[in-house]
Amino acid sequence: MSTQAPEEIRGVGHSVKRKEDARFIRGKGTYIDDIHLPGMLHMAILRSPFAHATINGVDTSRAAAVPGVIAVVTGELMAQHNLAWMPTLSGDTEAVLATDKVRFQGQEVAAVVATDPYIARDALDLIDVDYDPLGVVVSPQQAMVDDAPVIRDEKEGQTDNHIYHWESGDKDATDAAFASADKIVSLDTFYPRSHPSPLETCGCIADVDGATGQATIYMTTQAPHLIRTVFALVAGLPEENIRIVSPDLGGGFGNKVPVYPGYVVATAASLLLGHPVKWIEDRSENLISTGFARDFHMHGEMALRSDGTMLGLRTSLLADEGAFHADAQPSKFKVGLFHIVTGSYTLPAAHVEADGYYTNKAPGGVAYRCSFRVTEASYLIERLVQNAAYELGMDPADLRKKNFIPPDAFPYESATGFVYDSGDYHGAMDKALQMIGYDELRKEQEAKRAEGKLWGIGLASFTEVVGAGPHKDYDIIGVKMNDGAELRIHPTGKAILKISSKTQGQGHETTFAQIVAEELGIQPEDVKVQHGDTDNTPYGLGTYASRSTPTVGAATAMVSRKIAEKARRIAAHLLEVSEEDVEFTRPNFSVKGAPDKAVTIQDVAFAAYTNFPDGMEAGLEGSFYYDPPNLTFPFGTYAVAVEVDPETGVWKVQRMVAVDDCGVRINPMIVEGQIHGGLTEGYGIAAMELITFDEAGNCIGTNFVDYLLPTAVETPRFELGETVTPSPHHPIGAKGVGESATVGSPAAYVNAVIDALWPLGVRNIDMPLTSAKVWEAIEAAKATA
Ligand code: CDP
């Protein structure tokens, strides 16, 4: 780790105001729909009304005759260019425009390109598609029965709906642990399908120049470089002729990682028509067809001694992957990093089994504010631990503390093979308990219970795993997950940093400038951060799963250090001393023992172009590709107090305390903003958000009236605390934080409600805990009492 730069530099640890906000609060951001190119046409997509149906034919003649319509694109036309299908990020294939049949409601069937977006949209109604509806499968349980319709019958050798079986951990050791247990606690729970719902929907403008072959595609993407490579492979275009520009993004949350058919069709249309083509999806299109999250049916069992010592964990999952297996996750891990399910506990044995199934639902499985399925894992273990505590007659805080991995056990290798870098789980828990006044609250709860009130306290102690990742284990469709930073110091001592990550609201333009400030002593406002344009930034796998700080943040520190080394040599030349005699106290290079004899980093930058030593290459710039030696493991404890109304099932959060440890905080204000956002999303999932389907596969939750996002009115007040346990291998000791609160908090909310209802006999309610569901659970418990 570097020495701390002086206060006035405002490097790491300062709540520097977000540089990007100067344009956002003035309405000067540039989003895809703000871009207008000369001669631009507009595209709209026709989507299937059926969840499963054979296509007998598509008649485009009526639509093509509408004045202003330039072209109608069908699957057949795409097939003529070998573009009717494309690869997914999980190595499956996905239809671009349907040819043989449709496999989920909302699937892309055809597209209209017109001179005006409204003409394009209206003309969709005039495309006549002859469908024959087929039997529909909306859950993995339905998908696995013998006579279930085979959804992917076009795939050679695919005779059922099973996609994969995956295991992790040691089955024999786990069986032995269970055989020796005094108590086995089990839980069946469903983590429902939810949607990232970024404020800005997806879209693109494809601009292919037929004369030069240059394809410039402005696109809502969190991973521009990976997309460029995929486009080169799919479309066969030379990669140097493809430029992906991801301008300002109105949120991503994992939803803007996959390649969507609209991007491919717009690019093909631009190539064929010789005009730029814009496609912007509407809210319902975003909700029904783009990358969903979760949809895991989970069974967990924990083996314990009667004194509460945890001995083993067994989990099995059914993953609902939708019609195409398109999870955005490292290739090697079929259910992402779900095998972090042992959480914060010393669990000597664990075994995880998972089976993925095709269903007639939209594909996705994106890392929605979550590092590749860690949210589901964290939820399962934290719900299981709470139920285990009650079944053993223990306090849930005590059971956790008894089994936490102790601070001196790090680096700790989990039973499923993760090596946790650092942690102090007791520290975070103690702080959360103290902040919420746990002991007092439990007494208060007893008194309220005596009055017949339903009061609950829920805890969740999560361990996240972020920063994918080391090249040995981590790739997406074969591309290793390393990321780059390029830094150039100009003669006047100002700098430009080009990074492979893509900010979508996280504030990278500020925090990465702070890392340069910390390392080189150049103030953050003098460091311009550029991102999102593949022609102007180094290669990398993009921003999702809280990976930017552990990967690009590290690359930024490393390239700054490389430059600092050269700067030291120039400083020695200017100061006329040997390199060993130069001290760097940011921003000054001074002579050891003679601090008055000094030059600044700005003097050095000028000299790099005007007065450098003989034999030295001019300039002060460099690049660095970072291969993380390990992932980073942020953690925390969340504590929630709720009151449940027994008459209506309405539950209200009384207190919400969140103690997070993401190692060294680059910008505490931005970190708190990330945590607030994550806690809100976690609350939304726990309380109200649900994408579901009826028996015919109709998506329920296609708009913000049916799909409920929490507003400021519903969102509880958050009380934040922190502990700081640096990552020992990260150059500045930081861990990621972007996802942690969404990963950790749903279990805390649900545990609080179950805690309130436990005396009635309620053991589980699956999210979202709508008041109707809570009321039904209360009534059912009363009926069986
Ligand atoms: O990949 P993503 O940017 O979504 O997640 P992240 O790496 O956790 O970073 C989210 C934001 O929080 C970025 O602006 C980071 O620079 C900032 N951050 C921080 O200031 N300190 C940390 N220890 C972790 C993140």
Residues whose N, C-alpha, C, O or C-beta is under 5 A from the ligand:
A	BS01	CDP	Q506 G507 H508 T511 T543 Y544 A545 S546 R547 S548 T549 P550 C662 G663 V664 R665 I666 N667 I670 V671 Q674 A734 K735 G736 V737 G738
